[in-house]
Amino acid sequence: MNWNEKVVLVTGGTGSFGKKFIEIMLKENPPAKLIVFSRDEQKQHEMRQTGFDHPNLRYFIGDIRDYQRLRRAFEGVDYVVHAAALKQVPACEYNPMEAVKTNILGSSNVIDAALDSNVEKVIALSTDKAVNPINLYGATKLAAEKLFVQSNAYAGGRKSRFACVRYGNVVGSRGSVVPVFMRQRDEGVVSITDERMTRFWISLEQGVRFVIRCLEQMQGGEVFVPKIPSMKVVDLAKAVAPDAKVNIIGIRPGEKLHEVLISEDEARTVIDLDDMYVVQPAEALWFGHAWSQKGSRIADEFRYASNSNTDWLSVDQIKEIVEPFERE
């Protein structure tokens, strides 16, 4: 792919993912133009001040709730990476309509603006919490996933294609438990909701590189799921604060013991590749089904869950992953 001929826009471009995506793209695959689309002028200013001032970089103030602004921003854009979202579980529970307006209606605006602007490819970031959701954040991301997959049917004769990536917790991102444990370590007590809890784990750079790869390969209608390791939250606490006392406080509302990246009900359409799974669209869309020639189908009862994963991080491996955050 000739990235230097493409115009790429990132919604939520000042967030953890957006900044790392822009950093990697400018260093390795500089597009003809790379647009940061976000609603916070201060964060955009801070990005400029910290070195994000490449001549091919543009900054657009705007909110994905505003279709007209998206339509203007998408003019001449080839690829869109949709990373904007309200993602804090407690905040979404307390402000449910705000979560709906951003994560569902905002995603719908992104789709409509992309179709109306004839954007070639749009890939949206999802989460393991969208699978069998028990909190509002997960429910809104599930709805957004469905919108992106089914919107391929609206493309008609247009070239626009839509897909999703779905992965687990990102080490050190905003909202990550890693900085929380680091702060608690200084107080000598680390709080864990349940000692049985497990989570999928992926680094920010791994997540960005996975999205770039999927953006290059997507046909439309897929949900891409990387094969990533699991870890026990108690092991994370041991890695970050080995000398701290562990305080078990009980599972919070909207929290699961274990997360799921692929459910048994999705397994019928999943293709197993070397380092990822591809959830093909269940509906009879015109594209997104060619992956079966590139991989193998999985068993109907397959379930990709953090507690039954075959790949686990040890305490020492977790220490290596979180070590860069110790230096910040």
N, C-alpha and C positions, 0 to 999 in steps of 0.2 A: 504494500500500500504506500502510495506517495503522500505522506502526511503534509509535506511542504506545499501541496496543492489544495489542502483542505482548510476550511474555516470551522473551528470547533468552539462550542459554547458549553460552559459548565454552570448549571444552576446550583446555588449554594457554594459558589466558588471560593468563598473565604473560610469555609469550614475545614475540619481536619483532612477529610478526603480531598476536597477541592484543591487545597494548597499543595498537598503531596502530588496530586495528579498533574497540576500545572508545573511543579518543579521538575518532575520526571519528563514530561512532554517537552519542555523547553530545553532540557539538557540532551535528550536523546532523539526526539522526533519533532522538531519545531514545526508547527503548522504555519500556513500562510498567515493566519490570524487566530488568536486564542482569546476568547471572551470570558471574563469573570462576570457572572450575573448574580447579584445578591442585594439584599435590602439594607445592609448596614454600612453606611459611608465611613464610619470610624474604622471598621475592620478592613475595608478596602484601602484606606489611607495607611493603616499599619502595614498592610502587605507591600505597598509601594515603598514604605520606609525601610523594610527589611529585605530589600533586594529584588522584589518582584516588579521589575521595571523594564523588562525586555521590550524592544521596539515592536514586536508582534503582539504584545499583550494589550488588551482593551478592558476597561472597567465600565460596567453598566449597573447603575442603581435601578432596582426594580424588585417587585414581589411577584412570585408565581401565582398569587391570587388575582393578579391584574392581567387579564388576557391581552388587552391592547398593548401594554408595555412588552409582553412576551412576543407578540406579533411583530412589533418594531425591532426587537432585539434579534429575532430569528431571521430577519431579512438577509439573504445571502449566506446563511449558515448551512454547512454540509452535515455536521454531526453534533448531536446534543448529548451530554452526559447529565442525567437528572439526579443530582445529589441533595437538593434542597428538601428539608423535612423538619417537622417537629418530632424529636426522637426521645425526649426524656419521659419515661413511663409515668412517674408521678404527675408531671406537668400536664401530660395528655389526659390523665384520669380526672384532674381537677378542672381542666379547661377543655372539655370534650369537643365543643363545636369549633374551637380554634384548631384542634388537631384535624377535624374533618375538613375544615376550610383549606388548610395547607396541604395535608397529605393526600386527600382525595380530590377535592375540587381544584386545588392547585395542580395536581397531576393531570387532571382532565384538561386544564388550560394549556399545559405543556403539550399534550397530545394534539389539541385543536390547532394551536399555533404552529406546530410542526407540520401538520397536514396542510394548513393554509399557506405555509411558506415553502412547501415542497422540500423540507429537510430530508436528507437521504436516510440517516440512521439516528435513532434515539434509543439510548440504553438507560434504564432506571436502576437505582440501587435499592435493593430490598433487604430483608433481614430474616433470620431464623424465627423471629417472633411472629412472622406472618403465617407460619405453619401451625394449624390448630390453635389460633390465638385465644388467649384468656385475658388480655388487656386491650385497651382501646388503641394504643399505639400499634400493636400487632394487627388488630382488625383493620385499621386504616391502611396499613402497608399491604395487607392481603387484598383489600379493595383496589389499591393502586396497581398491584401486580395484575389483577384481572383486567383492569382498564388497559394496561399496556399490551397484554397478550391479545385481547379481543379487538383492540383498535386497528390491528392489521387488516381486519375485515373492512374497515372504513377506507383503506388506502385506495381501493379501486384501481384505476389506471395510474395513480401517482407512484413515485418511486419510494415513498416513505415506508420505513420498516421500524418496528418497535420490539424491544426485547428487555429482559431483566437479568440482573445478577442477584443472587441470594447467598449471603454468607453470615458467619457468626460474629462474636464480639471482636472488636478491633483493639489491639493492645495500645493503650495510651491515648486513644481518641478522647474527645470531649465526652464526659459521661462515663468513661472507663473507670473500673474499680481500682486500677493500679495507682493513680495519684491519691485516691482516697486512702488506700492502705499505707502509702508513704507518709501521709499526714498523720494517720493514726499511730504509725510506728513511733513517732516522736513522743506520743503520749503513753506508749507502753501497752496499749490494748487495741487489738484489731477486732472489728465486728464482722461476723459472718452470720448470714441468715439461717443456713442449715449446713451441717458438716457433710451431708451426702451430695451436695449440689455439684453439678458438672456443667461445663460450657465448652462450645467450640471456640477455637482461638485462631486469629489470623493477624498478621502484622499489617500496618497501614500500607507499607510498600507492596506487600503481597496482594492486598486488595486492589490497589491501583493497577498493578501490572495485570491482574486477572481481568479487570474491567477493560483495559486497553486491548488485551487479546480477544476478549469476547466481542468488543466493538468491531474489531477487524473481521471476525469470523461469522458474526450473526447473519441469519437469513430473515428473521422476523418471527415472533411468536414464541421464542424459547425462553426458558428460565435456566440460567447457567448456575451450577452449584459446584464450587471447588471442593476437592478432597482435602480436608484440613484436620489437624489433630484436636483432640479433646484434652481438657485438664480439669483437675479437681480444684475447686475454689480454696479448699484447705491447703492444697499444695502451693497455690499462688500466695497465700498468706505466709506460708513457711519460707518461700523464696524471697518475698519482699521484707518480711519482718520476723526473722527466725527467733528472735529473743522476746517477742511480744506475747502477752497473754491473749488467748482467743476467746472472745465473748460471743456465744451463740444467742442471737436475738429473735429467731423465728422468721419464717417466710413472710415477706411483705405482700400486700394485696397486688394482684396482677403479675406475680412472679412464679416461675416454674422451677421445679427441682432440676429438670433436664430440658434441653432445647432440642428441637427436631428441625433438620434441614430438608428432609424429604419424607413425606408420610406414606403409609401403605396405600392410600387411595390414589396417590400420584404415580405409584410404581409402574402402573400399566403402560405409561408413556415415556418412561425414563430410559435413556441410553447411557451406558457405562463406557467412558473413555479412560485413557490412562490416568489422568490426574484431575478429572472432573466428571460430573454428571450433567446431562442435558435433559431437562424436562420439556419434552416436545408438546406443542399445543394439543389439547384433548379434542377441541373442535376441528372440524374438517376445513381448516384454512388452506389457502393455496400454497403456502410455503411453511418452512420450519420443520419439515418431516424428513429431510435428507440425511439427518444425523445417523439414522439406523444403518446406513452403508459404511459409516466410519467407526462404529463401535458395536457393542452387544447389548441386548435387552437384559434387564434384571428380573429377578423373581417377583411375582405379583405381591408377595407379602413383605417385600423389602422395606426396611425403615432405617433411615439414616439419622440416628439420634446420638447426642453427646455422651450418654451413658453406655451405649452398646457399640461405640466406635472401636475400631481395631488399632487406631493410631493414638497414642497417649504421650503427653509431655511429662517428663520427670521434673522433680524440683530443680535439679541442676540445669535442665534445658530451659525451664521458666526463668531462672536467674539470668541466663545468657540473653533471653529475649527482653527482659525488663531493664537490663543493665544500662542501655543508652539513656533511659529516662532518669537514672540516678545522676547523670551528668548535667541534666538540664537545670 
